[in-house]
Amino acid sequence: MQFSIEVNNQTQIFDIDKVAKQAAGAALLRVGKAVVLATVSRDDTQVEEDFLPLTVQYIEKQYAAGRIPGGYVKRETKPGEFETLTSRIIDRSLRPLFPKGYAYPTQIVVLVLSADPEVDLQVVSLNAAATALYLSDIPVNRAVCGVRIGCIDGKFVVNPKLSELKSSTLDLYLAGVGDELLMIEMRSLPSIEEEIIPVVAIDPMMDSAISSGYAGAQKMNEFSEDDMLGAIKFGAEAILRGSEAYETAFANFKKEDAKLEYKPEIENESVAEYIEGFYKDEVKAAINQMAKSERASELGKIADQIVASDVAINEGWSKEVVANVLGKYKRKIIRDQIINERRRADGRALNEVRPITIETNILPSAHGSCLFTRGQTQALVVTTLGSDNDAQMNEFLTESAPVAERFMFNYNFPGFCVGEASPLKAPGRRELGHGNLAKRALYPSIDLNSPYSIRVVSEILESNGSSSMASVCGGSLSLRAAGVATPKLVAGVAMGLIFEGDKHAILTDIMGLEDHDGDMDFKVAGTHDGITALQMDIKLGGISQEVLREALYQAKEGREHILGLMEEADSKIVINEDVLPKLELFNVDPSKIVDIIGQAGKTIKEIIERFGVSIDLDRDKGEVKIAGSEKGRVEAAKDYIIEITSKESLRGGGRGKRERRDVPPFSVGETFEGEVKKVAPFGAFISLRDGVDGLLHISKFKNPLVEGDHAKVRVAEVKNGKISLELCE
């Protein structure tokens, strides 16, 4: 059965009951030339543990873009970062809809079978997965809808084309069902106010060009709380239209709900009553322990006492059941204390941020570093500056060529940060998601015209809530500590929400306990002027616009407080000038770029090896970028390139033999009284005649030379237009 649905600026063509018919639910969705297959499968046996065993896999097939996978193995292997992040988006959007107590292993697989360079695969994939879940026999009776909202020329646009999104100042991804929001991902995008000109880096080893950035005047964009609410409202209206359209179209095709058993909220009511009657005060005291480790230890002791009691022995209560019920009871106490007493486990007010300490450039050999500590959460964030050749190359199905990312953010969460002796391994979904959130928060403050590639790494050393927002704060200061001229500091704060009946409480700067037992995880990052990134996950099934407004403005108060402390730390930064890479950016006649490269890249390779620098060239503009760890070497390489390009050259046959013209002849043994023009770590450049300099290697003189000195030298060698000198006795 095929359905064509016109909704939210798209024609969505669904094929139902056509493929993958043995799955619990399946949907084939086409938008433009993009085709996505989503399937839902579940096992018939519950897991023993008390959690929702849902797995989401988003997989891009290279044939979808007419490609064969690169590398030695010509097939798709482990998921890339975009695939992992998309899987997380789908998971976070659909997980809240599963019934409480559902514990059947369930897998949602989304395969991209055909790609369209103008179609947003994340939106299409979520809508296909939501439809497959709705059609399945799993008791999820509401259709989720996902949309992306852009802001182009000051107007909100629903599901813009990917080419249109490049000129948007907003990237807002929303998922919801009916009039309820379930998930929000938002980032602001900087504007290029002048003509966009690709900046190209030449790889001398490949003699090829890679895109590395854009030239033009850049504007940092932020969104005020009111503007953000306006965009979310616009998106919520689109979600309502989509959700209603899906339910209207597919209601008659949904499979009958399977007869399933659900795990009870309280596994043993007798244990709960026993804890309530005899251990309520002890549980409350344990919860209000300041240290996370102490709290866990005290709760463990209470569980041991209960298991050892005569009642537990007579009733046959196992330690697993007692611990499970105690965890549920702990949740009840925490929520009741917050809602009714307006007091948190660590004694803070609902809108209070934990104590913050900040230290910058504590690593003497790193370009920039910041140790950001907030309560029991601590992030060591380190910035490294590199050249265009250090950019991260990524391939996307919707892009015809690899994309070079010159701003990178990596987030690491080792086991010791939560007191666990777990093995170190490759970053998982959580690490990639947190790193991506921090990257989106800081990206608007990064100058796209910067000559550097920038890598920021956040090492979480201690964690008790909101390590991703600590990474944002530490990352913003780490950039400043590396001498990166960001226009504004960016801070982040994690918010929580608890609902009990008709009452609710919004928490600022949540700790791990409140995140685990709360109903919402809401992270907001931005400057004094507005929001740059936002992420929201709902556990209870939806949130109203009114509560969202309250949470946004309370988050603004917390962000302003943190920014004040960060500004104080920023004023005390001492930059590690000695270790920062040196960079020279200058222009030559574009026709001379070929002389710098040389035949088959020979000249540029020689310069790179001789001076220990990296060189990027722009053929069209004649721009030369030289980067290195030592200022003298960078300046010497610049002088050498200027010397090469200042001479006339004759080019014959494109890349064929090249002969120099109008170069004054020099003979071995010829002597000169020359001025020292430049001193480099490897030697000195000395003027000879007609504007030509020769190199006196450092091994050829004993006493140090300084610029302006005069020295009597002899031509020792003339090779390929380069003159080597020696001192006359």
Disulfide bonds with the S-S distance in Angstrom:
none
